Amino acid sequence: MAQLERRHPRFPDLFDMFDEPWAPLLPFTTGRPFRVEDYVHDGDYVLRAELPGLDPEKDVEVSVEGRTLTIHAERHEEHKEPHHCEFRYGSLSRSVTLPEGADTAHVTAGYDKGILKVTVPLPKAEAESRRIQVSHT
C-alpha cells in the first residue's frame, strides 16, 4: 500500500476532489498514490501511469500475478530539513485487473517523460457468423 503524506487541511488539492470527494475531510490521506489511465488501442490493453522524477530502472517495478497487474514505485525524499511539501514519498503502488484473456506472457513497459506505459496484448476477437433459420409461424 502507499505511504500517505499529510496534506495541509486548509489547502486541499482541487483536482483530487473530483476523483475523491472525501479527501478534503480526511487530512491524513491523499487518495490514490499516483494517477493512471487505461484504454484499449489496436488490440492491446494500455495502462499509463504518471510517475515523474523516478528512475525506471531503479525505482519502478511492474508485475503480473494472474489477471492482476501491479505497478510499484519508490520515491525518495530529497530534503531532510522541515519544509512545505505536497509531493508523495515512500512506497507507491497501484493494481488493476486485466481484461479477460489478456496475454500476460507478453507484457511490455516503457518510461518516457515521467509517464510509464504498460502494454498487454489482448486476444483477437474472432467474428462468429452463422445463418439463423427463420421459421414461418
N, C-alpha and C positions, 0 to 999 in steps of 0.2 A: 504494500500500500504506500501511498505517497506521504512524505513527511510534510505536514502543512505548516506554513508560517502564519503568524498572527497579522491581520490587517488592521490598520488604524480604523476604529469603529466609526469615526465621523466621515471617512472618505471611502465609501465602498466603490468597487470597480463597476462602473455602469454597464460595461459590456457583459460582465459575468451575471449581472442582474437579469438579463434576458435569458441566459442559459439556466441559471439557478436563482430564482426569485427570492429564496430564503437566505441567500448568502449574507446580505447586509445585517440580518437579525442574528447571525451566528458569527461573532467577531473572531472566533478561534478557528474557523475553517475558511478555506478558499475555493471550495468546489473541486473541479477536476484539475489534476496536476498539469496537464497541457491539452491544447485543443487539437482535435483530429477532424478529418472529413473522409468520407468513403463514397465510392461510386463504382459502377461497372462501365468499363471502356474497352471496346474491341475484344470482348470475350475474356477480359481479365477483371478481377476484383482489385481495386486500388484503394489503399489506405494512405493518407498523407497526414503527418504529424508535425506541428510546429515545435521545433527543438533548437532554437537559435543559441549560438555560442558554445556548442558542445563539440567535442572531438568524436566523430562517429566510430573511430576505431578503438577508442579507449572508454568512452562514456555511454555508448548506446548498445543495447543488446535486443535482438529480435528473435523470438522463439515461437514455435508452434507445438501445441500438445492437443491431439485430437482435432477438434474444429475450433480451438481457441488460439488466436494469435495474440501474443503479448509483446508490448514494447516496454522495455525497462531502460531508464536513463539515470545517470548520476550527475548532478550539478553541484560543483564545489564552490563554497563561499570564498570570495576573493578578499573581503575586508574583515578584519578582526576587531577593529575599534567600533564603538557604538555609532550608528548612523541610521538614517531613514532608508528602509529598503522594502520594496514590494516584489522583488524577484523571489522565485521559489527555489530553494536549495535542498539538497539531500537526494533521497531516492524517489524517483518519479516513475509511475507505472500505469499503463492502460491496457486493458484486454478487450478484444472484440470477438464475437462468434462469427466464424467464416460461413459463407453460404454453403448450402448442401452440395456435396460433390466437388468442393474446391480441391485442386491438386496441390496438396501441402508438400509434396516432394519437390516441387519446382518453384518455391517462393524465392523472389529476388528482392533486394532492398538497395536503395541508393540515397545519398545525402547530398543536397546542393542548396547553398544559401540559406541554411537554417531549417530546411524542410526535409524530413525523412519521408521517402516514398517507398511503400511496400507493395509489390505486385504479386498476385496469386492467380494462376491460370484457372479458368472455370471450364467445365466440360462443354463441348459444343452441343447445343440442344438440337437433336435431330427432329426435323419436322415430320410428324407422323401423319400420313394422309391415307384415308381409306374411303371408299364409297359406302354410303348409307342407303340401304334399300328402303324405298318409300312404298308403304302398302296402302291399298285402297280400302277405306272403311265404309 
